[in-house]
Amino acid sequence: MPRKEIVHSIGTVESEVGISRDVLRKWEARYDFPSPGRNKRGERIYNLDQVSRLRLIKRLIDTGIRPSMVVPESAGDLIALAKQIQVRIDGGEESKVATVLLRCLRDHDLVGLRRQLQHLLLKQGLYKFILDTVAPLTYFVGEAWSQNELEVYEEHIFSEVLQDVLRNAMDTLTNGNKEGGPRILLTTPPDEAHMLGILMASNLFALEGAYCIFLGAQTPLKNIASAALSQRIDIVALSFSLSYPQHRIAPILSKLRALLPEEVAIWAGGDGVSHISKKPAGLTVIPTLEGIREAFLKWGKTRTV
């Protein structure tokens, strides 16, 4: 008797891989992948090969690669690309740091973990640390978890310590940016718990001279609007991860636009916004961290007109 193939529902893939079901459906229509089967109720189901490929795609996207560059690729090409990234990490300073990080995580040495991250930050400078190091290191830790070299909670420890390092860096910069630059309010919308992206963005905003006020994650829209008014905010910045339900993004941004004065700009970033089909009026989309400087230049021109 043939062995029954193991399959996963779209909800299971969404929760375990970290890609929302809306994005999965859009990729299916746009790139012909994934190509799910259907169960007796007509619901999408994914075999283990597709789930493994989606996990790899998610890890590659986390390094900053755009979905259009990886989703259509074959499993073999994705593995080759992942090896190229790993070689790049192994061939540089990040490899030495990653080795120490892994040991710190296994030993639960949070002090040593924080010290290594701070050392790299000071050595490279904040801009290079965020753009050239954080993403590869995040990939390295994710890869170690996928190979059962780390437990899930240890990956969470890494994320929390890294976020703490970025918060401290942002506070130091922001304290010197109180006058002259734009005032930016940063948070994630309700039900968006991923904070690493908005923390990296906040540090880059501060490097551009902005005064940043960080509200943490999952802030209700009315609270965002109240804080923006009381703090005389110029720009409200939100981050949406790839796992955030796509169908909710545009309505959330439209509702927030209605709650804010016209002169307060709304910037949306993260992997989730790259799939928005209808962008609300008055919205600036910044899908990559590298786009922050250009957004600042454009915003500055509008303020001087």
C-alpha positions as CSV (number, residue, x, y, z in Angstrom):
1,M,0.0,0.0,0.0
2,P,1.6,3.4,-1.0
3,R,2.5,5.8,1.8
4,K,0.2,8.8,2.0
5,E,1.9,12.0,1.1
6,I,2.3,14.6,3.9
7,V,0.7,17.9,3.0
8,H,0.1,21.2,4.9
9,S,-2.8,23.6,4.7
10,I,-2.3,27.2,3.7
11,G,-2.9,28.2,7.3
12,T,-0.1,25.9,8.5
13,V,2.2,27.2,5.9
14,E,1.4,30.8,6.8
15,S,2.2,30.2,10.5
16,E,5.2,28.0,10.2
17,V,6.9,29.6,7.2
18,G,6.0,33.2,7.9
19,I,4.4,34.1,4.6
20,S,0.8,35.3,4.6
21,R,-1.8,33.4,2.7
22,D,-2.5,36.6,0.7
23,V,1.1,36.6,-0.5
24,L,1.1,32.9,-1.3
25,R,-2.0,33.4,-3.5
26,K,-0.4,36.4,-5.3
27,W,2.8,34.4,-5.9
28,E,0.7,31.5,-7.3
29,A,-1.0,33.8,-9.8
30,R,2.1,35.9,-10.7
31,Y,4.9,33.4,-10.7
32,D,3.1,30.0,-10.9
33,F,4.6,29.1,-7.6
34,P,3.7,27.7,-5.2
35,S,1.4,25.3,-7.1
36,P,-0.8,23.8,-4.4
37,G,-3.1,20.8,-4.7
38,R,-6.6,20.8,-3.3
39,N,-8.3,18.8,-0.6
40,K,-11.8,17.4,-0.7
41,R,-13.1,20.8,0.5
42,G,-11.3,22.6,-2.3
43,E,-8.8,24.2,0.1
44,R,-5.1,24.7,-0.9
45,I,-2.7,22.1,0.4
46,Y,1.1,22.1,0.0
47,N,3.5,19.1,-0.1
48,L,6.8,19.0,1.8
49,D,8.9,20.0,-1.2
50,Q,6.9,23.2,-1.7
51,V,7.1,24.0,2.0
52,S,10.8,23.5,2.0
53,R,11.2,25.7,-1.0
54,L,9.0,28.4,0.6
55,R,11.2,28.3,3.7
56,L,14.3,28.9,1.6
57,I,12.6,31.7,-0.3
58,K,11.6,33.4,3.0
59,R,15.2,33.2,4.3
60,L,16.6,34.7,1.1
61,I,14.0,37.5,1.2
62,D,15.1,38.2,4.7
63,T,18.5,39.0,3.4
64,G,17.1,41.8,1.3
65,I,16.5,40.0,-2.0
66,R,13.3,41.0,-3.7
67,P,10.6,38.3,-4.2
68,S,10.6,38.7,-7.9
69,M,14.2,37.5,-8.0
70,V,13.7,34.3,-6.0
71,V,10.0,33.1,-6.2
72,P,10.1,32.0,-9.8
73,E,13.5,30.2,-9.4
74,S,13.8,26.4,-9.2
75,A,14.7,24.7,-6.0
76,G,18.2,24.0,-7.3
77,D,18.8,27.7,-8.2
78,L,17.6,28.8,-4.8
79,I,20.0,26.4,-3.1
80,A,22.9,27.7,-5.2
81,L,22.0,31.3,-4.4
82,A,21.8,30.4,-0.7
83,K,25.2,28.9,-0.9
84,Q,26.6,32.1,-2.5
85,I,25.2,34.1,0.4
86,Q,26.7,31.6,2.8
87,V,30.1,31.8,1.1
88,R,29.9,35.6,1.3
89,I,29.2,35.4,5.0
90,D,31.8,32.7,5.6
91,G,34.4,34.7,3.7
92,G,34.3,37.8,5.8
93,E,34.3,39.2,9.3
94,E,30.7,38.1,9.7
95,S,31.7,34.5,9.7
96,K,34.0,35.0,12.8
97,V,31.2,37.0,14.5
98,A,28.6,34.4,13.6
99,T,30.7,31.6,15.1
100,V,31.0,33.5,18.3
101,L,27.3,34.4,18.2
102,L,26.3,30.8,17.8
103,R,28.5,29.8,20.8
104,C,27.0,32.6,22.9
105,L,23.5,31.5,22.0
106,R,24.2,27.8,22.8
107,D,25.8,28.9,26.1
108,H,23.0,31.3,26.8
109,D,25.6,34.0,27.3
110,L,23.5,37.1,26.6
111,V,26.2,39.5,27.9
112,G,28.7,38.0,25.4
113,L,26.1,38.1,22.6
114,R,25.4,41.7,23.2
115,R,29.1,42.6,23.5
116,Q,29.9,41.0,20.1
117,L,27.1,42.8,18.4
118,Q,28.1,46.1,19.9
119,H,31.7,45.6,18.9
120,L,30.7,45.0,15.3
121,L,28.5,48.0,15.3
122,L,31.3,50.2,16.6
123,K,33.8,48.8,14.1
124,Q,31.6,49.1,11.0
125,G,29.5,52.1,11.8
126,L,25.7,52.0,12.1
127,Y,24.8,52.3,8.4
128,K,27.1,49.4,7.2
129,F,26.1,47.4,10.3
130,I,22.4,47.5,9.4
131,L,22.6,47.2,5.6
132,D,25.6,44.8,5.2
133,T,25.7,42.8,8.4
134,V,22.4,42.5,10.2
135,A,20.6,40.8,7.2
136,P,23.4,38.2,6.6
137,L,23.7,37.5,10.3
138,T,19.9,37.0,10.5
139,Y,20.1,34.6,7.6
140,F,23.0,32.7,9.3
141,V,21.0,32.3,12.5
142,G,17.9,31.3,10.6
143,E,20.0,28.7,8.7
144,A,21.4,27.3,11.9
145,W,17.8,27.0,13.3
146,S,16.7,25.2,10.1
147,Q,19.6,22.7,10.5
148,N,18.6,22.0,14.1
149,E,21.7,23.7,15.4
150,L,19.6,26.2,17.4
151,E,16.3,26.0,19.2
152,V,13.5,28.3,18.3
153,Y,13.8,30.1,21.7
154,E,17.5,30.7,21.0
155,E,16.7,32.3,17.7
156,H,14.3,34.5,19.6
157,I,17.0,35.4,22.1
158,F,19.2,36.5,19.2
159,S,16.4,38.7,17.9
160,E,15.7,40.3,21.2
161,V,19.3,41.1,22.0
162,L,19.8,42.5,18.4
163,Q,16.7,44.7,18.8
164,D,18.0,46.0,22.2
165,V,21.3,47.0,20.5
166,L,19.5,48.8,17.8
167,R,17.2,50.6,20.3
168,N,20.2,51.9,22.2
169,A,21.8,53.1,19.0
170,M,18.6,54.9,18.0
171,D,18.3,56.5,21.4
172,T,21.8,57.9,21.2
173,L,21.3,59.3,17.7
174,T,17.8,60.7,18.4
175,N,19.0,62.6,21.5
176,G,21.2,64.7,19.2
177,N,18.5,65.2,16.6
178,K,15.9,67.2,18.6
179,E,16.2,70.4,16.5
180,G,16.0,70.9,12.8
181,G,15.2,67.5,11.4
182,P,11.8,65.9,10.8
183,R,10.0,64.3,13.7
184,I,9.1,60.7,12.9
185,L,6.8,58.4,14.8
186,L,7.6,54.7,14.3
187,T,5.6,51.6,15.1
188,T,3.9,48.5,13.6
189,P,0.2,48.2,13.1
190,P,-2.1,46.0,15.2
191,D,-1.3,42.3,15.0
192,E,2.2,43.0,13.5
193,A,4.7,41.7,16.1
194,H,7.8,41.8,14.0
195,M,9.9,44.8,15.1
196,L,13.4,44.2,13.6
197,G,12.5,45.9,10.4
198,I,11.1,49.1,11.9
199,L,14.1,49.3,14.4
200,M,16.6,49.1,11.5
201,A,14.6,51.8,9.7
202,S,14.5,54.0,12.7
203,N,18.3,54.0,13.0
204,L,18.6,54.9,9.4
205,F,16.1,57.7,9.8
206,A,18.1,59.0,12.8
207,L,21.3,58.9,10.7
208,E,19.5,61.2,8.2
209,G,18.9,63.7,11.0
210,A,15.4,62.8,12.1
211,Y,14.1,62.9,15.6
212,C,12.6,59.4,16.1
213,I,9.8,58.5,18.6
214,F,9.4,54.7,18.8
215,L,6.1,53.4,20.1
216,G,7.0,49.7,19.9
217,A,4.8,47.1,18.2
218,Q,1.1,46.7,17.5
219,T,-0.1,50.2,18.2
220,P,-3.8,50.9,17.7
221,L,-4.4,53.4,14.9
222,K,-6.2,55.9,17.1
223,N,-3.2,55.9,19.5
224,I,-0.9,56.4,16.6
225,A,-3.0,59.4,15.5
226,S,-3.1,60.8,19.0
227,A,0.6,60.5,19.5
228,A,1.3,62.1,16.1
229,L,-0.8,65.1,17.0
230,S,0.6,65.6,20.6
231,Q,4.2,65.1,19.5
232,R,4.0,67.4,16.4
233,I,5.0,64.6,14.1
234,D,6.0,65.2,10.5
235,I,6.0,61.6,9.4
236,V,4.4,58.4,10.6
237,A,6.3,55.3,9.6
238,L,4.9,51.8,9.8
239,S,6.4,48.4,9.0
240,F,4.7,45.3,7.5
241,S,6.4,42.0,7.4
242,L,5.8,39.4,4.7
243,S,3.7,37.4,7.1
244,Y,1.2,40.2,7.6
245,P,-2.2,39.6,5.9
246,Q,-2.1,41.4,2.6
247,H,-5.8,42.3,2.4
248,R,-5.5,44.3,5.6
249,I,-2.6,46.6,4.7
250,A,-4.3,49.0,2.3
251,P,-7.4,49.4,4.6
252,I,-5.2,50.1,7.6
253,L,-3.2,52.7,5.8
254,S,-6.4,54.3,4.4
255,K,-7.9,54.5,7.9
256,L,-4.8,56.0,9.3
257,R,-4.7,58.6,6.5
258,A,-8.2,59.6,7.5
259,L,-7.2,60.0,11.1
260,L,-4.1,62.2,10.4
261,P,-3.9,65.8,9.2
262,E,-3.0,66.1,5.5
263,E,0.4,67.6,6.3
264,V,1.5,64.5,8.3
265,A,3.2,62.1,5.8
266,I,2.7,58.3,6.1
267,W,5.6,56.1,5.1
268,A,5.1,52.3,4.9
269,G,8.0,49.8,4.6
270,G,8.9,46.2,4.9
271,D,8.5,43.1,2.6
272,G,4.7,43.2,3.0
273,V,4.2,46.5,1.2
274,S,5.9,45.4,-2.0
275,H,2.7,43.6,-2.9
276,I,0.2,46.4,-2.4
277,S,-1.8,46.7,-5.6
278,K,-3.8,49.8,-4.6
279,K,-1.8,52.5,-2.6
280,P,-3.8,54.9,-0.6
281,A,-3.4,58.6,-1.5
282,G,-0.7,60.4,0.4
283,L,1.3,57.3,1.1
284,T,5.1,56.8,0.4
285,V,6.1,53.1,0.1
286,I,9.7,52.2,1.0
287,P,10.0,48.5,0.5
288,T,13.8,48.4,1.1
289,L,16.0,50.1,3.6
290,E,18.2,51.4,0.9
291,G,15.3,53.6,-0.2
292,I,15.2,55.6,3.0
293,R,17.7,58.3,1.8
294,E,15.8,58.9,-1.4
295,A,12.6,59.2,0.5
296,F,14.2,61.8,2.8
297,L,15.4,63.8,-0.2
298,K,12.0,63.8,-1.8
299,W,10.3,64.8,1.5
300,G,12.7,67.6,2.0
301,K,12.0,69.0,-1.4
302,T,8.3,69.1,-0.7
303,R,8.9,71.0,2.5
304,T,10.9,73.7,0.8
305,V,8.4,74.3,-2.0
